[in-house]
Amino acid sequence: MRSGTLKELITIQRPSGTRDAAGQVDPDAWTDVYTQVRAHILHQTGAEANRADAPVSVVKASIRIRYSADRAATLHAGMRVVRGAVVYDIKAVLPDLQQRQHIDLVSETGANNG
């Protein structure tokens, strides 16, 4: 994989599972798993959807990062990618198991809680 294509710096997070004062899991609490990860973000499609009776723009993206066995084992759907102020929900993790060069994170932004 050519390093020149990985121009974006992202952070990958997982839900932290911390609890609020009432003992409920805080849905807004996230923990960094990987920081300063080089990535290539390709926006594939965009659509409008209604969430809570309000129109939102949903953008599907493929985020490609360099392969590592550690990342392939720990990344999963339900995590998220943060790039600046944009939050992408990870919907699927697709590691390149043949050549072990990259991991594609199937993601979307716009209709998330980020």
Buried (B, 14 or more C-beta within 10 A) or exposed (E): BEEEEBEBEBBBBBBEEEEEEEEEEBEEEBEEBBEEBBBBBEEEEEEEEEEEEEEEEBBBBBBBBBBBEEBBEBBEEEBBBBBEEBBBBBEEBBBBEEEBEBBBBBBBBBBBEB
